[in-house]
């Protein structure tokens, strides 16, 4: 799945993002080059205001915790067992066995957006033996991936307010959606063939602001939200570069070349079959 994400926004970018003056100094979690999801550290999410006409940026722990978890220790065990940093878009409402998904309730009223300035995934290349044969052991080459021409972008998220018994305070916890990898991400995240769901601004707004009807989602709304969560960005709109392997500890994505690494195959880009064309409609100059 996808466990490393950047959230570095300057003051000017934040003002543009929010459309108003608000000190970035109050949001230290917006200055991290790479969030290591397994630290469950604070990150930035966007949630609707109560009137549903605007949004606010709030802090959340990356790693969803449901309300029935009673202690911090249980929360950490739950996150480790189920790896709730992500949710599968295919399971937004229903699991593979046809039963109701653990995400379904949050999908009704607790949809949010997760800010990203670049995600990190690793490409797995087999080691070569003395006789030139590929070995089972893999060498990992990390990449940072972003959207061309965009300083920040959005992933669909689901959040929950969880009561931390150690502090007696409510804590936002969050997971973001992942979908099938496009042709570029199949080469980079070649061990799992998954990637986050990148959203256009219009789809991000629709995901966050769509309201239930009498506390429930109609079948048509559920289908539409599932479609948004499954959105696959065209490969041609992504950019990727290899980075230093120290990103987990340095929490920075430092570009670095690996001379022994074969370049990504981009010959397919113009003929890639697009499951969704939202991005191309909004960015005709890239086609």
C-alpha positions as CSV (number, residue, x, y, z in Angstrom):
1,X,0.0,0.0,0.0
2,X,1.2,3.6,0.5
3,X,2.9,4.6,3.7
4,X,5.1,7.6,3.1
5,X,3.8,11.0,2.1
6,X,5.1,14.6,2.1
7,X,3.3,17.7,3.4
8,X,5.5,20.7,3.0
9,X,3.5,23.9,2.4
10,X,4.9,27.5,2.6
11,X,3.1,30.4,4.1
12,X,2.2,31.8,0.7
13,X,1.0,28.4,-0.6
14,X,-1.1,28.0,2.6
15,X,-2.8,31.4,2.1
16,X,-3.6,30.4,-1.5
17,X,-4.8,27.0,-0.4
18,X,-7.1,28.3,2.3
19,X,-7.9,31.7,0.7
20,X,-7.4,33.7,3.8
21,X,-4.6,34.9,6.2
22,X,-3.9,32.3,8.8
23,X,-0.5,31.8,10.5
24,X,1.3,28.7,9.3
25,X,3.2,28.8,12.5
26,X,0.2,27.2,14.2
27,X,0.6,24.1,11.9
28,X,4.0,22.6,12.4
29,X,2.9,19.4,10.8
30,X,2.8,21.2,7.4
31,X,6.6,21.3,7.3
32,X,7.5,17.6,6.8
33,X,9.2,16.5,3.6
34,X,8.2,12.8,4.2
35,X,5.7,11.6,6.8
36,X,6.6,8.1,7.9
37,X,3.1,6.5,8.3
38,X,4.3,4.0,10.8
39,X,5.1,6.8,13.3
40,X,1.4,7.8,13.3
41,X,2.6,11.4,13.5
42,X,0.3,14.5,13.0
43,X,-0.6,15.3,9.4
44,X,-2.9,17.8,7.7
45,X,-6.4,16.9,6.6
46,X,-9.2,19.1,5.2
47,X,-12.7,18.6,6.7
48,X,-15.9,20.4,5.9
49,X,-17.2,23.2,8.2
50,X,-20.5,22.4,10.0
51,X,-22.5,24.4,7.4
52,X,-20.9,22.4,4.6
53,X,-20.0,25.5,2.6
54,X,-16.3,25.7,3.4
55,X,-13.5,23.6,4.8
56,X,-10.8,23.9,7.5
57,X,-7.4,22.4,7.8
58,X,-7.0,20.3,11.0
59,X,-4.4,18.0,12.5
60,X,-4.9,14.2,12.4
61,X,-2.9,11.2,13.3
62,X,-2.1,9.1,10.2
63,X,-3.6,5.7,11.0
64,X,-7.3,5.3,11.4
65,X,-8.6,4.2,14.8
66,X,-12.3,3.2,15.2
67,X,-14.3,4.4,18.2
68,X,-14.5,1.0,20.0
69,X,-10.7,1.0,20.6
70,X,-10.4,1.9,24.3
71,X,-6.7,2.5,25.0
72,X,-3.6,3.9,23.2
73,X,-2.0,0.5,23.4
74,X,-5.0,-1.1,21.7
75,X,-4.9,1.6,19.1
76,X,-1.3,0.9,18.2
77,X,-2.0,-2.9,18.1
78,X,-5.0,-2.3,15.8
79,X,-3.0,0.0,13.5
80,X,-0.2,-2.5,13.2
81,X,-2.5,-5.5,12.6
82,X,-4.8,-3.9,10.0
83,X,-2.4,-1.2,8.7
84,X,-5.1,1.5,8.7
85,X,-2.9,4.1,7.0
86,X,-4.9,3.4,3.8
87,X,-8.2,2.1,2.8
88,X,-8.9,0.1,-0.4
89,X,-11.2,2.1,-2.7
90,X,-12.7,-1.2,-3.8
91,X,-13.8,-1.8,-0.2
92,X,-15.3,1.6,0.6
93,X,-18.7,0.2,1.4
94,X,-18.4,-3.6,1.0
95,X,-15.6,-6.1,1.6
96,X,-14.6,-8.8,-0.8
97,X,-16.8,-11.3,1.1
98,X,-19.9,-9.1,0.5
99,X,-20.1,-7.9,4.1
100,X,-20.3,-4.3,5.2
101,X,-16.9,-2.6,5.2
102,X,-15.3,-1.1,8.4
103,X,-15.0,2.1,6.3
104,X,-18.7,2.3,5.4
105,X,-19.8,4.5,8.3
106,X,-17.0,7.0,7.9
107,X,-17.8,7.1,4.2
108,X,-21.3,8.5,5.0
109,X,-20.3,11.5,7.1
110,X,-16.6,11.6,7.8
111,X,-15.0,12.0,4.4
112,X,-12.0,14.3,4.2
113,X,-9.0,15.2,2.0
114,X,-5.4,14.4,2.8
115,X,-2.9,16.9,1.5
116,X,0.2,15.7,-0.3
117,X,3.2,17.4,-1.7
118,X,4.7,14.1,-2.9
119,X,4.4,10.4,-2.0
120,X,7.3,8.0,-1.7
121,X,7.2,4.4,-3.0
122,X,10.0,1.9,-3.7
123,X,10.8,0.0,-6.9
124,X,12.0,-3.6,-6.3
125,X,14.8,-4.9,-8.5
126,X,16.2,-8.4,-8.1
127,X,19.8,-8.8,-7.2
128,X,21.9,-10.5,-9.8
129,X,23.9,-13.5,-8.9
130,X,27.5,-14.4,-9.8
131,X,26.3,-16.3,-12.9
132,X,24.1,-13.4,-14.0
133,X,20.9,-15.0,-12.7
134,X,18.2,-12.9,-10.9
135,X,18.0,-13.7,-7.2
136,X,15.0,-13.7,-4.9
137,X,16.6,-10.9,-2.8
138,X,15.5,-7.5,-3.9
139,X,17.1,-4.1,-4.0
140,X,14.7,-1.2,-3.2
141,X,15.0,2.1,-5.0
142,X,12.8,4.8,-3.5
143,X,11.0,7.4,-5.7
144,X,9.1,10.5,-4.9
145,X,6.0,10.9,-7.0
146,X,4.0,14.1,-7.6
147,X,1.7,15.7,-10.1
148,X,3.3,17.8,-12.8
149,X,2.9,21.5,-12.3
150,X,1.2,21.2,-8.9
151,X,2.9,22.0,-5.6
152,X,0.2,20.1,-3.7
153,X,-2.7,17.8,-4.5
154,X,-5.3,15.6,-2.7
155,X,-6.1,12.1,-1.7
156,X,-9.6,11.0,-0.6
157,X,-9.6,10.4,3.2
158,X,-11.8,8.9,5.9
159,X,-11.4,10.2,9.4
160,X,-12.6,9.4,12.9
161,X,-12.6,11.4,16.1
162,X,-11.1,9.0,18.7
163,X,-11.1,9.7,22.5
164,X,-7.5,9.3,23.8
165,X,-8.0,8.1,27.4
166,X,-4.4,9.1,28.3
167,X,-5.2,12.8,27.6
168,X,-9.0,12.8,27.8
169,X,-9.0,14.7,24.4
170,X,-10.5,13.9,21.1
171,X,-8.0,13.0,18.4
172,X,-8.6,12.9,14.7
173,X,-7.3,9.8,13.0
174,X,-7.2,9.3,9.2
175,X,-6.6,6.8,6.4
176,X,-6.4,7.8,2.7
177,X,-7.7,5.8,-0.3
178,X,-5.6,3.7,-2.6
179,X,-6.6,2.3,-6.0
180,X,-5.0,0.1,-8.7
181,X,-1.7,1.4,-10.0
182,X,-1.5,3.1,-13.4
183,X,1.1,2.1,-15.9
184,X,3.8,4.4,-14.3
185,X,3.1,3.3,-10.8
186,X,3.1,-0.4,-11.8
187,X,6.8,0.1,-12.5
188,X,7.6,2.1,-9.3
189,X,5.3,0.3,-6.8
190,X,5.9,-3.0,-8.6
191,X,5.6,-5.1,-5.4
192,X,2.0,-4.2,-4.7
193,X,0.7,-2.6,-7.9
194,X,-1.2,0.0,-5.9
195,X,-1.2,3.8,-5.6
196,X,-3.0,6.6,-3.8
197,X,-6.1,8.0,-5.5
198,X,-5.1,11.4,-6.9
199,X,-8.1,13.8,-7.1
200,X,-8.7,16.9,-9.2
201,X,-9.9,19.9,-7.3
202,X,-13.4,19.3,-8.5
203,X,-13.4,15.7,-7.5
204,X,-11.8,16.6,-4.2
205,X,-14.6,19.0,-3.4
206,X,-17.3,16.6,-4.5
207,X,-15.7,13.8,-2.3
208,X,-15.5,16.0,0.8
209,X,-18.8,18.0,0.4
210,X,-21.3,15.4,-0.8
211,X,-24.0,15.1,1.9
212,X,-26.1,12.2,3.0
213,X,-29.9,12.3,2.5
214,X,-31.7,11.9,5.9
215,X,-28.5,10.5,7.3
216,X,-28.0,7.9,4.6
217,X,-26.4,7.7,1.2
218,X,-28.5,6.7,-1.7
219,X,-27.2,3.8,-3.9
220,X,-26.5,6.4,-6.6
221,X,-24.4,8.5,-4.2
222,X,-22.5,5.4,-2.9
223,X,-21.8,4.5,-6.5
224,X,-20.5,8.0,-7.3
225,X,-18.3,8.1,-4.2
226,X,-16.8,4.7,-5.0
227,X,-16.1,5.9,-8.5
228,X,-14.3,8.9,-7.2
229,X,-12.3,6.8,-4.8
230,X,-11.2,4.5,-7.6
231,X,-10.1,7.3,-9.9
232,X,-6.9,6.5,-11.7
233,X,-4.7,9.5,-12.7
234,X,-3.1,9.2,-16.2
235,X,0.6,8.4,-16.0
236,X,1.5,11.3,-18.2
237,X,0.4,13.7,-15.5
238,X,2.8,12.3,-12.9
239,X,6.4,13.0,-12.3
240,X,8.9,10.8,-10.4
241,X,12.5,10.9,-9.3
242,X,14.7,8.6,-7.3
243,X,15.6,9.8,-3.8
244,X,18.1,8.9,-1.0
245,X,17.3,5.8,1.0
246,X,17.6,7.8,4.2
247,X,14.1,9.3,3.8
248,X,12.6,7.2,6.6
249,X,14.9,8.7,9.2
250,X,15.7,12.0,7.7
251,X,12.0,12.7,6.8
252,X,13.3,14.3,3.7
253,X,13.0,13.3,0.0
254,X,16.5,14.2,-1.3
255,X,16.9,13.5,-5.1
256,X,19.7,11.1,-5.9
257,X,20.7,9.2,-9.0
258,X,21.3,5.4,-9.0
259,X,23.5,4.8,-12.1
260,X,22.9,1.1,-12.1
261,X,19.1,1.5,-12.2
262,X,17.4,1.2,-15.6
263,X,15.1,4.2,-16.4
264,X,11.4,3.9,-16.3
265,X,9.7,2.9,-19.5
266,X,7.6,5.8,-20.8
267,X,6.9,4.5,-24.3
268,X,3.4,3.5,-23.4
269,X,2.3,6.9,-22.1
270,X,0.4,8.2,-25.2
271,X,-1.5,5.0,-25.7
272,X,-2.3,4.3,-22.0
273,X,-5.9,3.4,-21.6
274,X,-7.6,5.9,-19.3
275,X,-10.3,4.6,-17.0
276,X,-11.3,8.2,-16.1
277,X,-10.7,11.4,-18.0
278,X,-11.3,14.0,-15.3
279,X,-7.7,15.0,-15.3
280,X,-7.4,15.4,-19.0
281,X,-10.6,17.6,-19.2
282,X,-9.1,20.0,-16.7
283,X,-5.6,20.0,-18.1
284,X,-6.0,19.9,-21.9
285,X,-2.5,21.3,-22.4
286,X,-1.0,18.0,-21.2
287,X,-2.7,15.9,-23.8
